[in-house]
């Protein structure tokens, strides 16, 4: 199915640094619904208009700089993955073709093109559904302390970035402000019920496995990723974004070597830079130098080209 994003990659067409960056939107005659760390959301009756800005957040703090065209990469990859995994679970995407958006949005067509999705309005489930296939990031830090992640016991002696015996579900809370907190499956069951919590786990792992198998054929390892789900007309659906460089760790398979950090096509590159600074990971965040911004968008565009090009 064609949801409205041209799958031809735009890496070669990307303009030089200094071109405009979309940090926020303001469509005065559309009903503003919510502003997330990256997305601006407008309410259109029983639908939502999700606009992916070029904002970037690390450690749950929005950075002052934008990353040119980042919102377009997130949109294109989400559209690709929503279609790829639709047989596992329905999703909220209606179309990403601005020509098929409601009439009241057409005056903003140029600003919306390639960075927006018209989606079904749903009731979000307050859980970050994280699936890990490799030991990295906060999972690695927790493993070193407890030999487990979110209550999931793991074998002793694993190295940083090691492949896990099986993908594991390591949920976290979904906080409106501040840091999301890693929690156990039992915590989620107590919060939303055992049956729904079980479905989130089962479906999240199924999506991860299917996407990982495909990405591996393209030379990319999906080390981990996170999903969000909602209820629409009494049914569970996938919402927000899917398997983007913002929500996943993408590693080039040809240079993968467990035992330390990996090269990546995601925002881990920005996190690594920020870790070198004397910053307490609280607002206000430091400015990113132009070199980091340029390298970041190149990584994002590479991921889009390799996966969906």
C-alpha positions as CSV (number, residue, x, y, z in Angstrom):
1,X,0.0,0.0,0.0
2,X,1.2,3.5,-0.8
3,X,0.8,5.8,2.2
4,X,2.1,8.9,0.4
5,X,5.9,9.0,0.9
6,X,8.2,8.7,-2.2
7,X,10.5,5.9,-1.3
8,X,13.3,7.2,-3.5
9,X,16.0,8.4,-1.1
10,X,16.9,12.0,-1.0
11,X,20.5,11.7,0.3
12,X,22.0,13.3,-2.8
13,X,19.4,16.0,-2.7
14,X,20.0,17.1,0.8
15,X,21.2,20.7,0.9
16,X,24.3,22.0,2.7
17,X,24.3,23.2,6.3
18,X,22.7,26.6,6.7
19,X,19.4,25.7,5.1
20,X,16.3,26.2,7.1
21,X,15.5,23.9,10.1
22,X,12.0,23.3,11.3
23,X,12.1,23.6,15.1
24,X,8.4,24.2,15.6
25,X,5.2,24.8,13.7
26,X,2.3,27.2,14.3
27,X,-0.8,26.6,12.2
28,X,-3.0,29.2,13.7
29,X,-6.4,28.0,12.4
30,X,-5.7,24.3,13.2
31,X,-6.6,23.1,16.7
32,X,-3.3,22.6,18.5
33,X,-3.3,19.3,20.5
34,X,0.1,18.6,22.0
35,X,3.8,19.3,21.5
36,X,6.2,16.4,22.2
37,X,10.0,16.4,22.3
38,X,10.1,16.1,18.5
39,X,6.5,16.2,17.2
40,X,3.8,18.9,17.0
41,X,0.3,17.4,17.0
42,X,-2.9,19.0,15.8
43,X,-6.5,17.7,16.3
44,X,-8.7,17.2,13.3
45,X,-11.8,15.7,14.7
46,X,-11.4,12.0,15.0
47,X,-7.9,12.2,13.4
48,X,-4.6,13.8,14.4
49,X,-2.1,15.6,12.2
50,X,1.4,14.6,13.4
51,X,4.2,16.9,12.2
52,X,7.8,15.7,12.8
53,X,10.0,18.7,13.5
54,X,13.8,18.8,13.2
55,X,14.2,19.0,17.0
56,X,16.4,16.4,18.7
57,X,16.3,15.2,22.3
58,X,18.9,13.3,24.3
59,X,18.5,12.2,27.9
60,X,14.9,13.4,27.7
61,X,16.1,17.0,27.1
62,X,15.4,18.8,23.8
63,X,18.6,20.3,22.4
64,X,18.6,24.0,21.2
65,X,19.8,23.0,17.7
66,X,17.7,21.3,15.1
67,X,19.0,18.6,12.7
68,X,18.1,19.6,9.1
69,X,15.6,17.3,7.4
70,X,15.5,15.0,10.5
71,X,11.7,15.1,10.6
72,X,11.5,14.0,7.0
73,X,13.7,11.0,7.7
74,X,11.6,10.0,10.8
75,X,8.4,10.3,8.7
76,X,9.7,8.3,5.7
77,X,11.0,5.5,7.9
78,X,7.9,5.3,10.0
79,X,5.7,5.1,6.9
80,X,8.0,2.3,5.5
81,X,7.9,0.3,8.7
82,X,4.2,0.7,9.4
83,X,3.5,-0.9,6.0
84,X,6.1,-3.6,6.5
85,X,4.7,-4.8,9.9
86,X,1.0,-4.2,9.2
87,X,0.2,-8.0,9.2
88,X,1.4,-8.2,12.8
89,X,-0.7,-5.4,14.2
90,X,-2.8,-2.5,12.7
91,X,-1.3,1.0,13.0
92,X,-2.6,4.5,13.2
93,X,-1.3,5.8,9.8
94,X,-4.0,6.9,7.4
95,X,-1.8,8.7,4.9
96,X,1.4,10.8,4.6
97,X,0.4,12.3,1.3
98,X,-0.4,15.9,1.9
99,X,-2.7,16.0,-1.1
100,X,-5.0,13.7,0.7
101,X,-5.1,15.6,4.0
102,X,-8.2,17.5,5.0
103,X,-9.1,20.8,3.2
104,X,-8.2,23.0,6.2
105,X,-4.6,21.8,6.1
106,X,-4.0,22.5,2.4
107,X,-2.8,26.1,2.9
108,X,0.1,24.6,4.9
109,X,1.0,22.0,2.3
110,X,4.6,23.2,1.7
111,X,5.4,23.1,5.4
112,X,3.7,19.7,5.9
113,X,5.2,17.9,2.9
114,X,7.3,14.9,3.7
115,X,7.3,15.5,7.5
116,X,3.7,14.9,8.5
117,X,1.2,12.0,8.9
118,X,-2.6,12.0,9.1
119,X,-3.4,9.3,11.7
120,X,-6.3,7.8,13.7
121,X,-6.9,9.4,17.1
122,X,-6.4,6.8,19.7
123,X,-6.1,6.4,23.5
124,X,-2.3,6.0,24.2
125,X,-1.2,3.3,26.6
126,X,1.3,4.8,29.0
127,X,4.1,2.3,28.4
128,X,7.3,2.6,26.5
129,X,7.6,-0.9,24.9
130,X,11.4,-1.5,24.6
131,X,12.8,-4.6,22.9
132,X,16.5,-5.4,23.2
133,X,18.4,-7.8,21.0
134,X,21.8,-6.6,22.1
135,X,23.3,-5.3,25.3
136,X,23.8,-1.6,25.0
137,X,22.9,1.8,26.5
138,X,21.0,1.8,29.8
139,X,20.6,-1.9,29.5
140,X,24.3,-2.4,29.6
141,X,24.6,-0.2,32.6
142,X,21.9,-2.1,34.5
143,X,23.4,-5.5,33.5
144,X,26.7,-4.5,35.0
145,X,25.1,-3.8,38.3
146,X,22.5,-6.6,38.5
147,X,23.1,-9.1,35.7
148,X,19.6,-8.4,34.6
149,X,17.5,-5.7,32.8
150,X,14.0,-4.8,34.1
151,X,13.9,-7.9,36.1
152,X,14.9,-10.2,33.1
153,X,17.9,-12.3,34.3
154,X,20.7,-12.6,31.7
155,X,23.7,-15.0,31.4
156,X,26.9,-14.0,33.3
157,X,30.0,-12.7,31.4
158,X,28.3,-10.9,28.6
159,X,30.3,-8.1,26.9
160,X,29.0,-4.6,26.0
161,X,27.1,-4.8,22.7
162,X,26.8,-8.6,22.9
163,X,23.9,-10.3,21.1
164,X,21.4,-11.6,23.6
165,X,20.3,-15.3,23.5
166,X,16.8,-14.0,22.6
167,X,15.3,-10.6,22.3
168,X,13.9,-9.4,25.6
169,X,11.1,-7.0,26.5
170,X,12.2,-4.3,28.9
171,X,9.4,-1.7,29.4
172,X,9.6,1.7,30.9
173,X,7.1,4.3,32.1
174,X,5.9,7.0,29.6
175,X,6.5,10.3,31.4
176,X,5.2,13.6,30.0
177,X,8.2,15.4,31.6
178,X,11.5,14.2,32.9
179,X,13.0,10.7,32.5
180,X,11.2,7.5,31.6
181,X,11.9,4.9,34.2
182,X,12.7,1.2,33.5
183,X,10.3,-1.1,35.1
184,X,9.5,-4.8,35.3
185,X,6.8,-6.7,33.4
186,X,5.0,-7.2,36.8
187,X,4.9,-3.4,37.2
188,X,3.2,-3.0,33.8
189,X,0.8,-5.8,34.6
190,X,-0.2,-4.1,37.8
191,X,-0.6,-0.8,36.0
192,X,-2.6,-1.9,32.9
193,X,-3.6,-5.5,33.5
194,X,-2.0,-8.8,32.9
195,X,-3.7,-9.6,29.5
196,X,-2.9,-6.2,27.9
197,X,0.7,-6.2,29.3
198,X,1.2,-9.7,27.8
199,X,-0.1,-8.5,24.4
200,X,2.3,-5.6,24.4
201,X,5.2,-7.9,25.1
202,X,4.3,-10.5,22.5
203,X,3.6,-8.0,19.7
204,X,6.6,-5.8,20.5
205,X,9.0,-8.8,20.2
206,X,7.2,-10.0,17.1
207,X,7.7,-6.6,15.4
208,X,11.3,-6.5,16.5
209,X,12.1,-9.9,15.1
210,X,10.5,-9.3,11.7
211,X,12.1,-5.8,11.3
212,X,15.5,-7.1,12.5
213,X,15.5,-9.9,10.0
214,X,14.8,-7.5,7.2
215,X,17.3,-4.9,8.4
216,X,20.0,-7.6,8.6
217,X,19.5,-8.3,4.9
218,X,20.3,-4.6,4.3
219,X,23.5,-4.8,6.4
220,X,22.0,-3.1,9.6
221,X,21.7,-4.6,13.1
222,X,18.8,-3.2,15.1
223,X,20.2,-3.4,18.5
224,X,17.1,-2.3,20.3
225,X,14.0,-0.2,19.7
226,X,10.9,1.1,21.4
227,X,7.2,1.2,20.4
228,X,4.1,2.9,21.6
229,X,0.6,1.5,21.4
230,X,-2.9,2.9,21.7
231,X,-6.5,1.7,21.7
232,X,-8.7,2.7,18.8
233,X,-12.4,1.6,18.6
234,X,-11.6,-1.1,21.2
235,X,-8.6,-2.5,19.3
236,X,-4.9,-2.4,20.0
237,X,-2.9,-0.5,17.4
238,X,0.7,0.7,16.9
239,X,1.0,4.5,17.2
240,X,3.7,7.3,17.3
241,X,6.7,6.3,15.2
242,X,8.3,3.0,14.2
243,X,11.9,1.9,14.0
244,X,13.5,5.3,13.4
245,X,17.0,6.5,14.3
246,X,15.3,8.4,17.2
247,X,13.7,5.3,18.7
248,X,16.2,2.6,17.8
249,X,19.9,1.7,17.7
250,X,21.0,1.0,14.1
251,X,24.5,-0.6,13.8
252,X,26.4,-1.3,10.6
253,X,26.7,-5.1,10.6
254,X,30.0,-5.2,8.7
255,X,32.0,-3.5,11.5
256,X,30.0,-5.0,14.4
257,X,32.4,-6.2,17.2
258,X,31.1,-6.9,20.7
259,X,33.1,-5.6,23.6
260,X,32.5,-1.9,23.4
261,X,30.4,0.9,21.8
262,X,29.4,0.5,18.1
263,X,29.4,2.6,15.1
264,X,25.8,3.7,14.5
265,X,23.2,5.3,12.2
266,X,21.3,6.9,15.1
267,X,21.4,9.6,17.7
268,X,23.7,7.6,19.9
269,X,26.4,9.6,18.1
270,X,24.9,12.8,19.6
271,X,24.6,11.2,23.1
272,X,28.3,10.2,22.9
273,X,29.3,13.7,22.1
274,X,27.2,15.1,25.0
275,X,28.8,12.6,27.4
276,X,32.1,14.3,26.8
277,X,30.8,17.6,28.1
278,X,30.5,19.0,31.6
279,X,26.7,18.9,31.5
280,X,24.3,17.5,34.1
281,X,21.7,16.3,31.6
282,X,19.2,18.8,32.8
283,X,17.8,21.8,30.8
284,X,19.2,24.0,29.4
285,X,21.1,21.7,27.0
286,X,24.3,22.8,25.3
287,X,24.4,23.9,21.7
288,X,25.7,21.3,19.2
289,X,28.6,22.3,17.0
290,X,28.0,22.4,13.3
291,X,30.2,19.3,12.7
292,X,28.1,17.2,15.0
293,X,24.9,18.4,13.3
294,X,26.3,17.6,9.9
295,X,27.5,14.2,10.8
296,X,24.2,13.4,12.5
297,X,21.9,14.1,9.6
298,X,24.3,12.2,7.3
299,X,23.8,9.2,9.6
300,X,20.0,9.6,9.6
301,X,19.9,9.9,5.8
302,X,22.2,6.9,5.4
303,X,19.8,4.8,7.6
304,X,16.8,5.9,5.4
305,X,18.7,5.1,2.2
306,X,19.8,1.7,3.4
307,X,16.5,0.6,4.9
308,X,13.9,2.1,2.6
309,X,15.8,3.2,-0.5
